[in-house]
Amino acid sequence: MTTDHTQNLLELLYRVSREVATVLDLRTVLQRVLIAAIDNVGGERGSIVVMDGHGNPLHSVIVYGQRIQDDTTQQLRATVERGLAGWVVRNRKSALVPDTSLDERWLHRPDDDVEQSGAKAAICVPLIAHEEIVGVMTIVHSMPNAFDNGHLELMQAIADQTGVAILNARLYTESQRQARVMTALAEGAVTINASLQMDDVYHRILNQASQALQVETVALALQEGPGGDFVFHAATGDNAGSIIGKRVPANKGVIGKMVREGRGIVIPALKEKNPFAKGDFFDEIESNVIAVAPIQAQGKIIGVMEAINPISGVFDPDALLVMTGIGSLAGTTIQNAQLFEQVEETQKRYRELFNDSIDPILITDWDGLILEANRKALSLCGYDTNAIRKLKIEEIHVIDWDSVGKEFDYLRDNHTATYEAILQVKDGDGIPVEVYLHNVNFENEQVIQWTFRNITERKALDALRDDLASMIYHDLRSPLSNVISSLDLLDSLLVDKDEATDSLIKIVGRSTARMERLISSLLDISRLETGQPIATQQGHSPKKLVQDAFDAVTPGTETRRQNLYKILPDDLPNIWVDGDMISRVLINLIENSSKFTPIEGNIEVGAKVDGEWLQLWVEDNGIGISSEDRAQIFEKFVRVKGKEKISGLGVGLAFCRLAVEGHGGKIWVDNDYQAGTRININLPIKKNK
């Protein structure tokens, strides 16, 4: 190599280095390198293809003389895959092709035919930086054998000098692209998440996608359940109105391909390879170029976003990445908007039910301040909305704090409380109501809902029933007393009675005595329920009361061959009670045990001292009482459910409870007693003066 040749080569490399060192824009760097190579090597046209880190074509430029051709990457992809450039990349070696018609490495195109430009000469060299192929550069001359090894050496020198510059420009371009993507996604996140109204959310998503991608049309579809069709709900751009409402099966076309692969797809602007071009996708739109990206939420595809026909003719390399990012943002926002719509619809339905309820309903905070009242509450209480909102709930009725707990603590655990009260109205007498209250979510706040059910008619019926019952009981008592007196007189007159007559008179006597106990118990129930105190308490021997009860029930238990037992210590103290009432309590409990105890079963009555109380119990080995029935057997007209139908009105145990509680004692079913039933009562012991 001569000194002049070396000097010229160094000057060339200096000029090339200076040209590419002053810029970082990848496209500008490629243009300057390629023009410098054509000018100094002598080619008529040339190309550079830049590769990414995985060897895929990323960017390219083609120069004809001084004319630069845009958007050539897709055209040069085949050359990189199958042509001379591909061979150079795979072998990491430069190639000199004196005659392209004689070299099988050259990918022949229609313009290589003899009738066209014919055979050519070509040089192709790899662009290497830090042992990585960053691209491949090719120059072509229209005359075969126009290049020799000197041209190849010059071309290789230019490639060696510019490889690092191209790598830096590629990295700079990638960082700029990433910055654009991040900026677009950040702006998209702020814009898309600014609303929860569904129509506004659609509008913001489409506008953001349209601005970021610069396309003619953007459309958005949501899937109707898993595996369902995609239905387009919104669109913007050319012929957007014709898209809305269209349905696309989830397993067909480009959407089906996207669903199967779970990622976005770009259908490039190659009409011969684009099955969706010329109206195949939307009848009203010539869809030359399409990008499809999934809309995802919680890892599932819930919709799809379509970008159709970029204004520039092709999508930028980062278009799919931007679309996928916007789709992910859109998925979360759409799901939130759907949930918001559901909440709004639920609250709307709740408010409709609230206002249309036939019962008065009030909403208060946890301090009792009234926040809302439905129409029925306003009508019944006589206040308008503004006036009732100034009141506290305790101003219109007396709260039963035992039912709701201190500061409504019982309601905070999602419990429901109920009690009866008098609702105070603005003008007029109070109204008896049944109050139901529990905590609810009202306009995104936890509040208390009070429902007042007017029970005026029920109270009137209860009073009428009680008055009627009391009247009947009194009217029955008088003739029954006459029957009992007549029976006693008849018994005394019949001195020489035979056995049959005596037995008949005793049966009638026991029956009338039972009727008298029942009437007395019903009258006691009526008095005790109204809160009248027991005024006839005296000291009574529990042994005598138990024996009296045994005498009354023995005929019935003997008929069933049941065994009665007493466990009564000798030193039992007297109890301070109404003797007749407690005797009837014991008779009721023993007769109740007898009903549910089998033939030849056992019934035991016992007593023991428990502090200031005497505990009596009645125990049997009968069918027992279920845990569900134990809580209510002492209520009026409640009867234990069993296989056998047992006669009775269901008032005996109710009378026992009222009688015992009227003495200040208590009555309960022993929960630990497994076989049969044991009922306990506590009664006060007579105090010595």
C-alpha positions as CSV (number, residue, x, y, z in Angstrom):
1,M,0.0,0.0,0.0
2,T,1.5,3.4,-1.1
3,T,1.9,6.4,1.1
4,D,-0.6,8.3,-1.0
5,H,-3.1,5.5,-0.8
6,T,-2.8,5.4,3.0
7,Q,-3.0,9.1,3.3
8,N,-6.2,9.2,1.2
9,L,-7.7,6.3,3.2
10,L,-7.0,8.1,6.5
11,E,-8.5,11.3,5.1
12,L,-11.6,9.4,4.1
13,L,-12.0,7.8,7.4
14,Y,-11.5,11.1,9.2
15,R,-14.2,12.7,7.0
16,V,-16.6,9.8,7.6
17,S,-15.9,9.8,11.3
18,R,-16.5,13.5,11.5
19,E,-19.7,13.2,9.6
20,V,-21.2,10.6,11.9
21,A,-19.8,11.8,15.2
22,T,-21.8,15.1,15.2
23,V,-25.2,13.5,15.2
24,L,-27.0,10.8,17.3
25,D,-30.2,10.5,15.2
26,L,-30.1,7.0,13.8
27,R,-31.7,7.9,10.4
28,T,-29.3,10.8,9.9
29,V,-26.3,8.7,10.8
30,L,-27.3,5.9,8.3
31,Q,-27.9,8.4,5.5
32,R,-24.5,10.0,6.0
33,V,-22.6,6.7,6.2
34,L,-24.3,5.3,3.1
35,I,-23.8,8.5,1.0
36,A,-20.1,8.6,2.1
37,A,-19.7,5.0,1.1
38,I,-21.4,5.5,-2.3
39,D,-19.4,8.7,-3.0
40,N,-16.0,7.1,-2.1
41,V,-16.5,3.5,-3.3
42,G,-18.3,4.4,-6.5
43,G,-21.6,2.7,-6.2
44,E,-24.8,4.0,-7.7
45,R,-27.1,2.9,-4.9
46,G,-26.9,1.3,-1.5
47,S,-28.7,0.2,1.6
48,I,-28.0,-0.2,5.4
49,V,-30.1,-2.4,7.6
50,V,-29.7,-2.0,11.3
51,M,-30.2,-5.1,13.5
52,D,-31.5,-5.2,17.1
53,G,-29.8,-7.3,19.8
54,H,-31.6,-10.4,18.5
55,G,-30.5,-10.1,14.9
56,N,-33.9,-8.8,13.6
57,P,-34.1,-5.9,11.2
58,L,-34.9,-2.7,13.2
59,H,-34.3,0.2,10.9
60,S,-33.0,0.8,7.3
61,V,-32.3,3.3,4.6
62,I,-31.9,3.0,0.8
63,V,-30.1,5.6,-1.3
64,Y,-30.4,5.9,-5.1
65,G,-27.7,8.4,-6.0
66,Q,-28.6,11.3,-3.8
67,R,-32.3,10.3,-3.4
68,I,-33.2,8.7,-0.1
69,Q,-36.1,6.2,0.0
70,D,-38.3,6.0,3.2
71,D,-39.9,3.1,5.0
72,T,-37.8,0.3,3.5
73,T,-37.3,-2.0,6.5
74,Q,-40.1,-4.4,5.4
75,Q,-38.7,-4.5,1.9
76,L,-35.2,-5.4,3.0
77,R,-36.4,-8.0,5.5
78,A,-36.4,-10.7,2.8
79,T,-32.9,-9.7,1.8
80,V,-31.6,-10.1,5.4
81,E,-33.4,-13.5,5.7
82,R,-32.5,-15.1,2.4
83,G,-30.2,-12.8,0.3
84,L,-26.6,-11.6,0.3
85,A,-27.0,-9.5,3.4
86,G,-28.3,-12.5,5.3
87,W,-25.2,-14.5,4.2
88,V,-22.9,-11.7,5.5
89,V,-24.7,-11.5,8.8
90,R,-24.7,-15.3,9.4
91,N,-21.0,-15.7,8.4
92,R,-19.8,-12.3,9.9
93,K,-17.7,-11.9,6.6
94,S,-17.7,-9.3,3.9
95,A,-18.7,-10.3,0.4
96,L,-17.7,-9.1,-3.1
97,V,-20.0,-10.1,-5.9
98,P,-18.6,-9.1,-9.3
99,D,-21.7,-10.4,-11.2
100,T,-25.0,-10.8,-9.3
101,S,-26.4,-13.0,-12.0
102,L,-23.8,-15.6,-11.4
103,D,-23.9,-15.6,-7.5
104,E,-26.6,-17.7,-5.8
105,R,-26.3,-15.6,-2.7
106,W,-27.9,-12.7,-4.5
107,L,-31.7,-12.6,-4.0
108,H,-33.0,-12.0,-7.5
109,R,-35.9,-9.5,-8.0
110,P,-37.9,-8.6,-11.1
111,D,-35.6,-5.6,-11.9
112,D,-32.6,-8.0,-12.1
113,D,-34.0,-9.5,-15.4
114,V,-32.1,-8.9,-18.6
115,E,-35.0,-6.9,-19.9
116,Q,-34.7,-4.6,-16.9
117,S,-31.4,-3.5,-15.3
118,G,-29.8,-6.9,-15.7
119,A,-26.7,-8.1,-13.9
120,K,-24.9,-5.9,-11.4
121,A,-21.8,-5.7,-9.1
122,A,-22.3,-5.6,-5.4
123,I,-20.3,-5.3,-2.1
124,C,-21.8,-6.2,1.2
125,V,-20.0,-5.8,4.6
126,P,-21.1,-6.3,8.2
127,L,-21.2,-3.4,10.6
128,I,-19.7,-4.6,13.9
129,A,-19.3,-2.9,17.3
130,H,-18.0,-4.5,20.4
131,E,-18.1,-7.9,18.7
132,E,-21.8,-7.4,18.0
133,I,-23.3,-7.2,14.5
134,V,-25.3,-4.0,14.5
135,G,-26.1,-4.0,10.8
136,V,-25.2,-4.7,7.3
137,M,-24.3,-2.3,4.4
138,T,-24.6,-3.0,0.7
139,I,-23.7,-0.9,-2.3
140,V,-24.5,-1.8,-5.9
141,H,-23.1,-0.8,-9.3
142,S,-25.2,-1.2,-12.5
143,M,-22.1,-2.6,-14.4
144,P,-20.9,-6.1,-13.6
145,N,-17.2,-6.3,-12.4
146,A,-17.2,-2.7,-11.4
147,F,-15.8,-3.5,-8.0
148,D,-12.6,-5.2,-7.0
149,N,-10.8,-6.0,-3.8
150,G,-9.7,-2.4,-3.4
151,H,-13.2,-1.3,-3.3
152,L,-14.0,-4.1,-0.8
153,E,-11.1,-2.9,1.4
154,L,-12.3,0.7,1.3
155,M,-15.9,-0.4,2.1
156,Q,-14.7,-2.5,5.0
157,A,-12.7,0.4,6.4
158,I,-15.8,2.6,6.3
159,A,-17.8,-0.1,8.0
160,D,-15.2,-0.5,10.8
161,Q,-15.1,3.2,11.3
162,T,-18.9,3.7,11.6
163,G,-20.0,0.5,13.4
164,V,-19.7,2.1,16.9
165,A,-21.4,5.3,15.7
166,I,-24.3,3.3,14.3
167,L,-24.6,1.3,17.6
168,N,-24.6,4.5,19.6
169,A,-27.2,6.0,17.4
170,R,-29.3,2.8,17.7
171,L,-29.1,2.9,21.4
172,Y,-29.9,6.6,21.5
173,T,-32.9,6.0,19.2
174,E,-34.1,3.1,21.4
175,S,-33.8,5.3,24.5
176,Q,-35.7,8.0,22.8
177,R,-38.3,5.5,21.7
178,Q,-38.6,4.2,25.3
179,A,-38.9,7.7,26.6
180,R,-41.7,8.4,24.1
181,V,-43.5,5.2,25.1
182,M,-43.2,6.0,28.8
183,T,-44.3,9.6,28.2
184,A,-47.3,8.4,26.2
185,L,-48.2,5.8,28.8
186,A,-47.8,8.3,31.7
187,E,-50.0,10.8,29.9
188,G,-52.4,8.1,29.1
189,A,-52.6,7.0,32.7
190,V,-53.4,10.5,33.9
191,T,-55.9,11.1,31.2
192,I,-57.7,7.8,31.2
193,N,-58.0,7.5,34.9
194,A,-59.5,11.0,35.3
195,S,-63.1,9.8,35.1
196,L,-65.3,6.8,36.1
197,Q,-68.2,7.6,33.8
198,M,-68.2,4.8,31.2
199,D,-68.9,7.0,28.1
200,D,-66.2,9.5,29.2
201,V,-63.7,6.6,29.8
202,Y,-64.3,5.3,26.3
203,H,-63.8,8.8,24.9
204,R,-60.5,9.3,26.8
205,I,-59.1,5.9,25.8
206,L,-59.8,6.4,22.2
207,N,-58.5,10.0,22.1
208,Q,-55.3,9.0,23.8
209,A,-54.7,6.1,21.4
210,S,-55.5,8.2,18.4
211,Q,-53.1,10.9,19.5
212,A,-50.3,8.5,20.4
213,L,-50.6,6.3,17.2
214,Q,-51.7,9.0,14.7
215,V,-54.2,6.8,12.9
216,E,-57.4,7.4,10.9
217,T,-59.7,5.3,13.1
218,V,-59.5,3.7,16.6
219,A,-62.2,1.4,17.9
220,L,-62.8,-0.4,21.2
221,A,-64.7,-3.6,21.8
222,L,-65.5,-5.5,25.0
223,Q,-66.1,-9.3,25.2
224,E,-69.5,-10.5,26.3
225,G,-68.4,-12.9,29.0
226,P,-65.7,-15.7,28.6
227,G,-65.7,-17.0,25.1
228,G,-68.3,-14.6,24.0
229,D,-68.3,-12.2,21.0
230,F,-66.5,-8.9,21.0
231,V,-68.9,-6.0,20.7
232,F,-67.7,-2.6,19.6
233,H,-68.9,0.0,22.1
234,A,-67.0,3.1,21.0
235,A,-65.0,4.4,18.0
236,T,-63.4,7.6,16.9
237,G,-62.2,8.9,13.5
238,D,-63.3,8.1,9.9
239,N,-66.6,6.2,9.7
240,A,-66.6,5.7,13.5
241,G,-70.4,5.6,13.7
242,S,-70.6,2.6,11.4
243,I,-68.4,0.5,13.7
244,I,-70.3,0.9,17.0
245,G,-72.5,-2.1,17.7
246,K,-70.6,-4.5,15.3
247,R,-70.0,-8.0,16.7
248,V,-66.9,-10.1,16.0
249,P,-66.6,-13.8,17.0
250,A,-63.8,-14.4,19.5
251,N,-62.4,-17.3,17.4
252,K,-62.2,-15.7,14.0
253,G,-60.0,-13.2,12.1
254,V,-57.3,-11.0,13.6
255,I,-59.1,-10.8,16.9
256,G,-59.2,-14.6,17.2
257,K,-55.5,-14.7,16.5
258,M,-54.8,-12.1,19.2
259,V,-56.9,-14.0,21.7
260,R,-55.1,-17.3,20.9
261,E,-51.7,-15.7,21.2
262,G,-52.5,-13.4,24.1
263,R,-50.6,-10.4,22.6
264,G,-51.0,-7.6,20.1
265,I,-50.7,-8.0,16.4
266,V,-49.8,-5.6,13.5
267,I,-51.0,-6.5,10.0
268,P,-48.6,-4.5,7.8
269,A,-49.3,-2.5,4.6
270,L,-48.8,-5.4,2.2
271,K,-52.1,-5.8,0.6
272,E,-51.2,-9.1,-1.0
273,K,-50.5,-10.5,2.5
274,N,-53.2,-8.6,4.3
275,P,-56.5,-10.7,4.5
276,F,-58.3,-7.8,6.2
277,A,-57.5,-5.2,3.5
278,K,-60.2,-3.5,1.3
279,G,-63.2,-3.8,3.5
280,D,-62.8,-7.3,4.8
281,F,-62.7,-6.1,8.4
282,F,-65.3,-3.3,8.4
283,D,-67.4,-2.8,5.3
284,E,-67.2,0.9,5.4
285,I,-63.5,1.2,6.0
286,E,-60.6,0.2,3.7
287,S,-58.4,-1.3,6.4
288,N,-55.0,-1.3,4.7
289,V,-53.0,-1.4,7.9
290,I,-54.3,-2.7,11.3
291,A,-52.9,-3.0,14.8
292,V,-54.8,-5.0,17.4
293,A,-54.0,-5.0,21.1
294,P,-55.8,-6.7,24.0
295,I,-57.5,-4.8,26.8
296,Q,-56.6,-6.7,29.9
297,A,-57.7,-6.6,33.5
298,Q,-56.4,-8.8,36.3
299,G,-54.6,-10.9,33.7
300,K,-57.6,-11.6,31.6
301,I,-58.6,-10.3,28.2
302,I,-61.8,-8.3,28.5
303,G,-61.7,-6.4,25.3
304,V,-59.7,-5.3,22.2
305,M,-58.5,-2.0,20.8
306,E,-58.2,-1.6,17.0
307,A,-56.0,1.0,15.3
308,I,-56.7,1.3,11.6
309,N,-54.6,3.0,8.9
310,P,-51.8,5.2,10.3
311,I,-51.7,8.6,8.7
312,S,-48.0,8.0,7.7
313,G,-48.9,4.7,6.0
314,V,-47.0,2.5,8.5
315,F,-46.9,2.0,12.2
316,D,-43.9,3.1,14.2
317,P,-41.9,0.3,15.7
318,D,-43.1,1.2,19.2
319,A,-46.8,1.5,18.1
320,L,-47.7,-2.0,19.4
321,L,-45.9,-1.4,22.7
322,V,-47.9,1.9,23.2
323,M,-51.2,0.2,22.3
324,T,-50.5,-2.7,24.6
325,G,-49.7,-0.3,27.4
326,I,-52.8,1.8,26.8
327,G,-54.8,-1.4,26.7
328,S,-53.6,-2.5,30.1
329,L,-54.4,1.0,31.5
330,A,-57.8,0.9,29.8
331,G,-58.6,-2.5,31.2
332,T,-58.3,-1.5,34.8
333,T,-60.1,1.8,34.2
334,I,-63.0,0.1,32.3
335,Q,-63.4,-2.5,35.0
336,N,-63.4,0.3,37.7
337,A,-66.0,2.2,35.6
338,Q,-68.1,-0.9,35.3
339,L,-68.0,-1.5,39.1
340,F,-68.8,2.2,39.6
341,E,-71.8,1.9,37.3
342,Q,-73.0,-1.2,39.2
343,V,-72.6,0.7,42.6
344,E,-74.5,3.7,41.2
345,E,-77.3,1.4,39.9
346,T,-77.5,-0.5,43.2
347,Q,-77.7,2.8,45.1
348,K,-80.4,4.0,42.6
349,R,-82.4,0.9,43.2
350,Y,-81.9,1.2,47.0
351,R,-83.1,4.8,46.9
352,E,-86.2,3.8,44.9
353,L,-87.0,1.0,47.3
354,F,-86.2,3.4,50.2
355,N,-88.7,6.0,49.0
356,D,-91.3,3.6,47.9
357,S,-91.4,1.6,51.1
358,I,-94.8,1.4,52.8
359,D,-93.0,1.6,56.2
360,P,-91.3,4.8,57.5
361,I,-87.5,4.6,57.2
362,L,-84.9,6.9,58.6
363,I,-81.2,7.0,58.1
364,T,-79.0,8.3,60.9
365,D,-75.3,8.6,61.5
366,W,-73.7,6.8,64.5
367,D,-74.5,9.9,66.7
368,G,-78.2,9.5,66.0
369,L,-78.5,12.6,63.7
370,I,-81.2,12.0,61.0
371,L,-79.6,12.2,57.5
372,E,-82.5,11.0,55.3
373,A,-86.2,10.1,55.6
374,N,-88.4,8.4,53.1
375,R,-91.7,9.8,52.0
376,K,-93.7,7.6,54.4
377,A,-91.6,8.8,57.4
378,L,-92.1,12.4,56.4
379,S,-95.8,11.9,56.0
380,L,-96.3,10.0,59.3
381,C,-94.1,12.2,61.4
382,G,-95.5,15.5,60.0
383,Y,-92.1,17.0,59.2
384,D,-90.6,18.3,56.0
385,T,-87.1,17.1,54.8
386,N,-85.2,20.1,56.2
387,A,-87.0,20.0,59.6
388,I,-86.4,16.3,60.2
389,R,-82.7,16.5,59.3
390,K,-82.3,18.8,62.3
391,L,-83.6,16.2,64.7
392,K,-81.9,13.3,66.5
393,I,-83.5,9.8,66.5
394,E,-84.0,9.9,70.2
395,E,-86.2,13.0,69.8
396,I,-88.9,11.0,68.0
397,H,-88.8,7.8,70.1
398,V,-87.2,6.3,73.1
399,I,-84.3,4.0,72.1
400,D,-84.0,0.6,73.8
401,W,-80.3,0.7,74.6
402,D,-80.4,-2.8,75.9
403,S,-81.3,-4.0,72.4
404,V,-78.8,-1.9,70.4
405,G,-75.9,-1.7,72.9
406,K,-74.1,1.3,74.2
407,E,-73.4,3.7,71.4
408,F,-74.9,1.1,69.0
409,D,-72.1,-1.3,69.6
410,Y,-74.3,-4.3,68.9
411,L,-75.0,-3.0,65.4
412,R,-71.4,-2.5,64.4
413,D,-71.0,-6.3,64.1
414,N,-73.7,-6.4,61.4
415,H,-76.3,-7.5,63.8
416,T,-80.0,-6.5,63.6
417,A,-81.9,-5.1,66.6
418,T,-85.7,-4.9,67.1
419,Y,-87.9,-3.6,69.8
420,E,-91.3,-1.9,70.3
421,A,-91.6,1.9,71.0
422,I,-93.9,4.9,70.6
423,L,-93.1,7.1,67.6
424,Q,-93.6,10.7,68.5
425,V,-95.2,12.7,65.7
426,K,-95.2,16.5,65.2
427,D,-98.9,17.0,65.8
428,G,-101.0,14.3,67.5
429,D,-100.6,11.3,69.8
430,G,-97.7,8.9,69.6
431,I,-97.9,5.9,67.4
432,P,-97.0,2.4,68.6
433,V,-94.3,1.0,66.3
434,E,-92.0,-2.0,66.0
435,V,-88.5,-0.8,65.3
436,Y,-86.0,-2.6,63.1
437,L,-82.5,-1.2,62.8
438,H,-79.2,-2.3,61.3
439,N,-76.1,-0.7,59.7
440,V,-76.1,-0.2,55.9
441,N,-73.8,1.4,53.3
442,F,-75.6,4.6,52.2
443,E,-73.8,6.9,49.7
444,N,-70.4,5.2,50.5
445,E,-70.8,5.7,54.3
446,Q,-71.7,3.2,57.0
447,V,-74.9,4.5,58.7
448,I,-77.9,3.1,60.6
449,Q,-81.2,2.4,58.9
450,W,-84.3,2.6,61.2
451,T,-87.5,1.0,59.9
452,F,-90.7,1.8,61.9
453,R,-93.6,-0.6,61.4
454,N,-96.9,0.8,62.6
455,I,-98.5,-1.7,65.0
456,T,-101.5,0.3,66.1
457,E,-103.9,-2.2,64.8
458,R,-102.0,-5.1,66.2
459,K,-101.9,-3.5,69.6
460,A,-105.6,-2.8,69.4
461,L,-106.3,-6.4,68.5
462,D,-104.0,-7.6,71.4
463,A,-105.9,-5.4,73.8
464,L,-109.3,-6.7,72.5
465,R,-108.1,-10.3,72.7
466,D,-106.8,-9.8,76.3
467,D,-110.1,-8.1,77.3
468,L,-112.1,-10.9,75.7
469,A,-110.0,-13.6,77.3
470,S,-110.3,-12.0,80.7
471,M,-114.0,-11.7,80.3
472,I,-114.3,-15.3,79.2
473,Y,-112.2,-16.6,82.1
474,H,-114.2,-14.7,84.6
475,D,-117.5,-15.9,83.1
476,L,-116.3,-19.5,83.1
477,R,-115.1,-19.3,86.7
478,S,-118.5,-18.5,88.1
479,P,-120.4,-21.5,86.7
480,L,-117.4,-23.7,87.3
481,S,-117.5,-22.8,91.0
482,N,-121.2,-23.8,91.0
483,V,-120.3,-27.1,89.4
484,I,-117.6,-27.8,92.0
485,S,-120.0,-26.8,94.9
486,S,-122.8,-29.0,93.5
487,L,-120.3,-31.9,93.1
488,D,-119.2,-31.5,96.7
489,L,-122.8,-31.4,97.9
490,L,-123.7,-34.5,95.8
491,D,-120.7,-36.4,97.2
492,S,-121.8,-35.6,100.8
493,L,-125.4,-36.6,100.1
494,L,-124.5,-40.0,98.7
495,V,-123.4,-41.7,101.9
496,D,-123.7,-45.3,100.7
497,K,-122.0,-45.0,97.3
498,D,-120.9,-48.0,95.4
499,E,-117.4,-48.2,93.9
500,A,-118.5,-47.2,90.4
501,T,-120.3,-44.1,91.6
502,D,-117.4,-43.1,93.9
503,S,-115.0,-43.5,91.0
504,L,-117.1,-41.4,88.7
505,I,-117.5,-38.6,91.2
506,K,-113.6,-38.6,91.7
507,I,-113.1,-38.4,87.9
508,V,-115.5,-35.4,87.6
509,G,-113.8,-33.8,90.6
510,R,-110.3,-34.1,89.1
511,S,-111.5,-32.8,85.8
512,T,-113.2,-29.7,87.4
513,A,-110.1,-29.1,89.5
514,R,-108.0,-29.2,86.3
515,M,-110.4,-26.8,84.6
516,E,-110.2,-24.5,87.6
517,R,-106.4,-24.6,87.6
518,L,-106.4,-23.8,83.8
519,I,-108.7,-20.8,84.3
520,S,-106.8,-19.5,87.2
521,S,-103.5,-19.8,85.2
522,L,-105.0,-17.9,82.3
523,L,-106.2,-15.2,84.6
524,D,-102.8,-15.0,86.2
525,I,-101.1,-14.8,82.8
526,S,-103.4,-11.8,81.9
527,R,-102.5,-10.1,85.2
528,L,-98.8,-10.8,85.2
529,E,-98.4,-9.7,81.6
530,T,-99.8,-6.3,82.5
531,G,-97.1,-6.0,85.3
532,Q,-99.5,-6.5,88.3
533,P,-97.5,-7.6,91.4
534,I,-98.2,-10.8,93.3
535,A,-99.8,-9.6,96.6
536,T,-100.5,-12.9,98.3
537,Q,-97.0,-14.2,99.1
538,Q,-96.6,-16.2,102.4
539,G,-94.3,-18.7,103.8
540,H,-95.0,-22.2,102.4
541,S,-93.3,-25.6,102.9
542,P,-91.8,-26.8,99.6
543,K,-92.5,-30.4,100.7
544,K,-96.2,-29.7,101.1
545,L,-96.4,-27.9,97.7
546,V,-94.6,-30.9,96.0
547,Q,-96.9,-33.4,97.8
548,D,-100.0,-31.4,96.7
549,A,-98.8,-31.5,93.2
550,F,-98.1,-35.2,93.4
551,D,-101.7,-35.8,94.7
552,A,-103.1,-33.8,91.7
553,V,-101.1,-35.6,89.0
554,T,-100.9,-39.2,90.5
555,P,-104.1,-40.4,88.8
556,G,-102.8,-39.4,85.4
557,T,-99.3,-40.9,85.9
558,E,-100.7,-44.1,87.3
559,T,-102.7,-44.5,84.2
560,R,-99.4,-44.4,82.2
561,R,-97.7,-46.6,84.8
562,Q,-95.1,-43.8,85.3
563,N,-93.0,-43.6,88.4
564,L,-92.9,-40.4,90.6
565,Y,-89.9,-39.8,92.8
566,K,-89.2,-37.1,95.4
567,I,-85.7,-35.9,96.4
568,L,-86.4,-33.5,99.2
569,P,-84.0,-33.0,102.2
570,D,-85.7,-32.8,105.6
571,D,-84.2,-29.4,106.4
572,L,-85.6,-27.5,103.5
573,P,-86.6,-23.9,104.5
574,N,-90.0,-22.4,103.7
575,I,-90.3,-20.3,100.5
576,W,-91.9,-16.9,100.2
577,V,-94.5,-17.5,97.5
578,D,-98.2,-17.5,96.5
579,G,-98.8,-21.1,97.4
580,D,-101.7,-21.7,95.1
581,M,-99.8,-20.3,92.1
582,I,-96.6,-22.2,92.7
583,S,-98.6,-25.4,93.3
584,R,-100.1,-24.9,89.9
585,V,-96.5,-24.3,88.5
586,L,-95.4,-27.6,89.9
587,I,-98.5,-29.4,88.6
588,N,-97.9,-27.9,85.1
589,L,-94.3,-29.0,85.0
590,I,-95.0,-32.5,86.2
591,E,-97.9,-33.0,83.8
592,N,-95.8,-31.6,81.0
593,S,-93.1,-34.2,81.8
594,S,-95.7,-36.9,81.9
595,K,-96.9,-36.0,78.4
596,F,-93.4,-36.5,76.9
597,T,-92.3,-39.4,79.0
598,P,-93.0,-43.0,77.8
599,I,-95.1,-45.5,79.6
600,E,-93.3,-46.8,82.7
601,G,-91.0,-43.9,82.5
602,N,-89.6,-42.0,85.5
603,I,-90.3,-38.4,86.7
604,E,-88.3,-36.9,89.6
605,V,-89.0,-33.8,91.6
606,G,-86.2,-32.5,93.8
607,A,-85.1,-29.4,95.7
608,K,-82.0,-27.9,97.2
609,V,-80.9,-24.6,98.8
610,D,-78.9,-22.2,96.5
611,G,-77.9,-19.2,98.6
612,E,-81.0,-17.0,99.1
613,W,-83.0,-19.2,96.8
614,L,-84.5,-22.6,96.8
615,Q,-83.9,-24.5,93.5
616,L,-86.6,-26.9,92.5
617,W,-86.4,-29.2,89.5
618,V,-88.6,-31.6,87.5
619,E,-86.6,-34.2,85.7
620,D,-87.7,-37.0,83.3
621,N,-86.3,-39.6,80.9
622,G,-88.6,-38.6,78.1
623,I,-87.9,-37.5,74.5
624,G,-86.2,-34.3,75.6
625,I,-86.3,-30.8,74.1
626,S,-84.2,-29.8,71.0
627,S,-81.8,-26.9,71.3
628,E,-83.9,-24.9,68.8
629,D,-87.1,-25.3,71.0
630,R,-85.4,-24.5,74.4
631,A,-85.2,-20.8,73.7
632,Q,-89.0,-20.4,73.0
633,I,-90.8,-23.1,75.0
634,F,-91.7,-20.6,77.7
635,E,-93.6,-18.3,75.2
636,K,-97.4,-18.4,74.9
637,F,-98.9,-20.8,72.4
638,V,-95.5,-22.5,71.6
639,R,-95.5,-26.2,71.6
640,V,-92.6,-28.6,71.3
641,K,-92.5,-30.4,67.9
642,G,-92.3,-34.2,68.1
643,K,-93.2,-37.3,66.3
644,E,-96.4,-37.7,68.4
645,K,-99.1,-35.1,68.4
646,I,-99.5,-33.9,72.0
647,S,-102.6,-32.2,73.2
648,G,-102.5,-28.8,74.8
649,L,-102.8,-25.0,74.1
650,G,-99.1,-24.1,74.7
651,V,-99.9,-21.8,77.7
652,G,-98.8,-24.0,80.6
653,L,-95.0,-23.3,80.5
654,A,-95.8,-19.6,79.6
655,F,-97.7,-19.4,82.9
656,C,-94.8,-21.1,84.8
657,R,-92.4,-18.5,83.5
658,L,-94.6,-15.5,84.3
659,A,-95.4,-16.9,87.8
660,V,-91.7,-17.7,88.7
661,E,-90.5,-14.3,87.3
662,G,-93.3,-12.6,89.2
663,H,-91.8,-13.9,92.4
664,G,-88.4,-12.5,91.3
665,G,-87.1,-16.0,90.4
666,K,-86.1,-17.6,87.2
667,I,-86.9,-20.8,85.2
668,W,-84.7,-22.5,82.7
669,V,-84.0,-25.8,80.8
670,D,-80.8,-27.5,81.8
671,N,-78.7,-27.5,78.7
672,D,-76.2,-30.0,80.1
673,Y,-79.0,-32.6,80.6
674,Q,-78.7,-35.0,77.6
675,A,-81.3,-37.8,78.4
676,G,-84.8,-36.5,78.7
677,T,-85.5,-33.0,80.2
678,R,-84.7,-31.2,83.4
679,I,-86.5,-27.9,84.1
680,N,-85.2,-25.8,87.0
681,I,-86.9,-23.0,89.0
682,N,-85.5,-20.6,91.6
683,L,-87.8,-19.2,94.2
684,P,-87.1,-16.9,97.2
685,I,-86.6,-18.4,100.6
686,K,-88.7,-16.9,103.4
687,K,-86.5,-14.6,105.6
688,N,-86.8,-14.8,109.3
689,K,-87.9,-11.5,110.9
